[in-house]
Amino acid sequence: MKRVGVIGGGQLAWMMADAAEKLAIQLVVQTPSLTDPAVSIASETVLAAVADAAGTAQLAQQCDVITFENEFVDLPALSKLADQGACFYPQLTALIPLLDKLDQRSFLQKIGVPMPRFAAVTGDLTVAALQQFGLPAVLKARRLGYDGQGTLILKTEADLPPIGTAKSDHHWLLEEFVPFECELAVMAARSIDGTQVIYPVVETQQVNQVCRRVFVTDQWDATVVAQVETIARSVLENLNYVGVMGFEFFLTADQQVLVNELAPRTHNSGHYSLDACVTSQFEQQLRAVCGLPLGSAALTCGGAVMVNLLGYESATSDYAEKQHQLSQISNAHLYWYSKTAARPGRKLGHVTVCLNDSQDRSDAEAIVQQIEQIWYPASF
């Protein structure tokens, strides 16, 4: 039986469980807390922080291959383990250009991928530093940003933070603001032998810069889909990437696709695949890193909608009554991550509803409204 190590024990690792059982794979998880979601499904747990290379060395002794649930790792330390024979997929060389947002932008620029204009910021952020883009503009922490953390929309001079007083190792990236029509995403996978599989193009909707809704509806022009797929294939090939990658895009009013960010792992914009695709993104990840043939990414239904259940208060609760109501929605699939505490913006679970062939975008929007009316208080 193949043993796969997963660095990170959150919900992304937890959702690998069914695929691991199907493929006769044992999961060994490296995570800092015994209350983390994936501990309950792991064959074994290495209790260590994600960036703890000593913990990863222990993980490597118990596994055939190691993959990643998140990218907050210590690459130089992991490289020493790779030199000693530890097997990582995606390869560490593929992650090097991706973990720092400036490096990621520079890599995409080098291979000719369309994206917003950008510039590094390492000192005081003054009005002069913004002149090349003007306002509004977007300021991003180059490392360790997720779920909107470390991202600021600068609309006026009053929004400029005192970056000059920040720690010297906390550098920033400045980008032009793109007045997009909507945001798109796609999951893509590449195997060890170079085979690629691209999932359907979806629309994501963010609230406070955190993904709240994903619409899987066949509404995109063929030229838009072609742009997305061309970008995804180019990135995977140029990185010699093995595994699943999430791509986030802006779609402009003139139907041009620009890359927002890349995520070298499974991603919440692909959660719908658990219920709406022949092969989920989680099974695809395990197939890729274990050298198994990739599965089909085709839809098994007319479409889908996925809603993240985000925390709206600081509390300790399993929201049992809300869970029950959500589970009663027709064709709904509820995933509850069993996190011990809620806080505003924290991902506590998600709901996917599969659509039939007669349902369209308006039906999907009505379903979203139904879910959010159950989950969120009226004042939220």
JOBEL-V996230 format. One record per residue. N is the residue number from 1. PHI is phi in radians with two decimals (999 if undefined). NEAR is the number of other C-alpha atoms within 10 Angstrom. Layout:
BEGIN
{{N:PHI:NEAR} {N:PHI:NEAR}}
END
This chain:
BEGIN
{{1:999:8} {2:-1.22:14} {3:-2.03:18} {4:-1.95:25} {5:-1.53:29} {6:-2.13:30} {7:-1.46:28} {8:2.04:29} {9:-2.17:31} {10:-1.46:20} {11:-1.20:22} {12:-1.16:22} {13:-1.24:27} {14:-1.02:22} {15:-1.36:22} {16:-1.44:25} {17:-1.03:19} {18:-1.09:15} {19:-1.15:20} {20:-1.08:21} {21:-1.12:12} {22:-1.07:9} {23:-1.64:15} {24:0.99:12} {25:-2.04:20} {26:-1.67:19} {27:-1.82:28} {28:-2.05:26} {29:-1.94:32} {30:-1.79:29} {31:-2.71:26} {32:-1.44:18} {33:-2.40:15} {34:-1.23:13} {35:-1.62:14} {36:-1.18:19} {37:-0.93:23} {38:-1.33:28} {39:-1.03:25} {40:-1.21:15} {41:-1.96:20} {42:-1.38:22} {43:-1.18:14} {44:-2.55:16} {45:-2.23:22} {46:-1.72:25} {47:-1.46:19} {48:-2.81:20} {49:-1.09:19} {50:-1.03:23} {51:-1.58:20} {52:-1.50:18} {53:-1.17:20} {54:-1.13:14} {55:-1.13:18} {56:-1.17:28} {57:-1.08:18} {58:-1.16:14} {59:-1.05:26} {60:-1.08:22} {61:-1.21:11} {62:-1.83:17} {63:-2.32:18} {64:-1.50:17} {65:-2.64:20} {66:-2.09:25} {67:-2.22:24} {68:-2.22:25} {69:-1.61:21} {70:-2.51:20} {71:-1.89:20} {72:-1.56:16} {73:-1.91:19} {74:-1.71:12} {75:-1.07:17} {76:-1.00:12} {77:-1.18:15} {78:-1.17:20} {79:-1.07:17} {80:-1.13:13} {81:-1.16:18} {82:-1.09:16} {83:-1.11:9} {84:-1.57:10} {85:1.96:10} {86:-1.16:19} {87:-1.79:19} {88:-2.02:23} {89:-2.36:23} {90:-1.00:27} {91:-1.14:19} {92:-1.10:16} {93:-1.12:15} {94:-1.35:17} {95:-1.44:18} {96:-0.90:15} {97:-1.37:17} {98:-1.94:22} {99:-1.32:20} {100:-1.71:20} {101:-1.10:22} {102:-1.19:23} {103:-1.05:15} {104:-1.10:18} {105:-1.08:23} {106:-1.14:16} {107:-1.10:18} {108:-1.10:21} {109:-1.09:14} {110:-1.08:9} {111:-1.65:12} {112:1.41:12} {113:-1.54:17} {114:-1.21:16} {115:-2.87:20} {116:-1.15:15} {117:-1.15:14} {118:-2.58:19} {119:-2.72:18} {120:-1.38:17} {121:-2.24:20} {122:-2.17:15} {123:-2.23:15} {124:-1.05:15} {125:-1.65:17} {126:-1.94:14} {127:-1.01:13} {128:-1.07:9} {129:-1.18:15} {130:-1.64:20} {131:-1.05:9} {132:-1.22:13} {133:-1.97:16} {134:1.32:16} {135:-1.97:16} {136:-1.28:17} {137:-2.52:18} {138:-2.10:19} {139:-2.00:23} {140:-2.23:21} {141:-1.15:20} {142:-1.25:21} {143:-2.28:19} {144:1.17:14} {145:-1.64:14} {146:-2.77:12} {147:0.87:14} {148:1.48:15} {149:-1.24:13} {150:1.42:14} {151:-2.18:18} {152:-2.20:17} {153:-1.64:16} {154:-1.64:19} {155:-1.63:14} {156:-2.40:12} {157:-1.06:12} {158:-1.14:7} {159:-1.46:11} {160:-1.19:17} {161:-1.48:15} {162:-1.43:11} {163:-1.12:17} {164:-1.07:14} {165:-1.68:9} {166:-1.28:13} {167:-1.02:8} {168:-1.10:10} {169:-1.60:8} {170:-1.86:13} {171:-1.58:20} {172:-2.26:23} {173:-2.13:20} {174:-1.87:25} {175:-2.28:22} {176:-1.18:19} {177:-1.43:19} {178:-1.76:17} {179:-1.35:11} {180:-1.32:16} {181:-1.37:13} {182:-2.86:15} {183:-1.93:20} {184:-2.01:25} {185:-2.64:26} {186:-2.66:23} {187:-1.75:29} {188:-2.45:27} {189:-2.34:29} {190:-2.40:26} {191:-1.64:26} {192:-1.05:20} {193:-1.50:12} {194:1.66:14} {195:-1.12:13} {196:-2.11:20} {197:-2.32:20} {198:-2.02:19} {199:-1.44:21} {200:-1.07:21} {201:-1.33:24} {202:-2.19:25} {203:-1.77:22} {204:-1.96:24} {205:-2.15:16} {206:-1.82:14} {207:-2.22:10} {208:0.93:10} {209:1.13:15} {210:-2.06:18} {211:-1.08:19} {212:-1.98:22} {213:-2.45:23} {214:-2.27:27} {215:-1.88:25} {216:-1.88:27} {217:-2.33:19} {218:-1.43:13} {219:-2.28:12} {220:-1.74:14} {221:-1.07:9} {222:-1.03:9} {223:-1.20:12} {224:-1.19:16} {225:-1.03:15} {226:-1.10:14} {227:-1.07:15} {228:-1.05:25} {229:-1.17:20} {230:-1.09:12} {231:-1.10:19} {232:-1.06:24} {233:-1.13:16} {234:-1.13:15} {235:-1.10:21} {236:-1.03:21} {237:-1.22:14} {238:-1.16:12} {239:-1.53:17} {240:0.91:17} {241:-1.36:25} {242:-2.20:28} {243:2.24:30} {244:-1.73:30} {245:-2.32:25} {246:-1.73:21} {247:-2.07:23} {248:-2.00:21} {249:-2.30:23} {250:-1.79:23} {251:-1.92:21} {252:-1.48:15} {253:-1.07:11} {254:-1.60:8} {255:1.17:16} {256:-1.71:17} {257:-1.76:25} {258:-2.10:22} {259:-1.30:22} {260:-1.54:18} {261:-2.61:17} {262:-2.02:22} {263:-2.19:17} {264:-1.42:22} {265:-3.13:24} {266:-1.14:27} {267:-2.62:21} {268:-1.16:23} {269:-1.25:28} {270:-1.94:25} {271:-1.07:25} {272:-0.97:27} {273:-1.12:26} {274:-1.03:19} {275:-2.06:19} {276:-2.05:23} {277:-2.19:21} {278:-1.02:16} {279:-2.18:22} {280:-1.22:24} {281:-1.10:32} {282:-1.32:27} {283:-1.13:24} {284:-1.07:27} {285:-1.07:29} {286:-1.15:23} {287:-1.04:25} {288:-1.11:27} {289:-1.32:24} {290:-1.66:23} {291:1.32:13} {292:-1.52:15} {293:-1.06:13} {294:-1.22:21} {295:-1.67:17} {296:-1.24:14} {297:-1.75:21} {298:-1.16:16} {299:-1.24:19} {300:-1.84:16} {301:-2.57:14} {302:-1.29:16} {303:2.69:25} {304:-2.85:28} {305:-2.37:27} {306:-2.15:29} {307:-2.14:27} {308:-1.29:25} {309:-1.64:23} {310:-1.64:20} {311:-1.09:18} {312:-2.19:16} {313:-2.77:15} {314:-1.63:12} {315:-2.83:12} {316:-2.02:11} {317:-2.81:11} {318:-1.73:16} {319:0.82:11} {320:-1.00:9} {321:-1.16:11} {322:-1.15:13} {323:-1.02:17} {324:-1.06:11} {325:-1.08:12} {326:-1.14:20} {327:-1.21:16} {328:-1.50:11} {329:-1.17:15} {330:-1.02:11} {331:1.10:14} {332:-1.53:20} {333:-2.18:19} {334:-1.72:20} {335:-2.09:18} {336:-1.93:17} {337:-1.44:20} {338:1.00:16} {339:-1.33:18} {340:-1.38:13} {341:-2.51:14} {342:-1.70:19} {343:-2.65:14} {344:-0.95:11} {345:1.54:21} {346:-1.29:18} {347:-1.40:22} {348:-1.74:20} {349:3.08:18} {350:-2.66:21} {351:-2.19:23} {352:-1.99:27} {353:-2.10:23} {354:-1.43:23} {355:-1.74:24} {356:-1.60:13} {357:-1.15:9} {358:-1.58:8} {359:-1.59:14} {360:-2.16:17} {361:-1.06:17} {362:-1.12:9} {363:-1.14:13} {364:-1.08:22} {365:-1.15:14} {366:-1.15:11} {367:-1.15:21} {368:-1.03:21} {369:-1.06:13} {370:-1.09:13} {371:-1.10:24} {372:-1.25:17} {373:-1.20:11} {374:-1.28:14} {375:-1.40:21} {376:-1.62:15} {377:-1.13:10} {378:-1.03:8} {379:-1.44:4} {380:-1.49:7}}
END
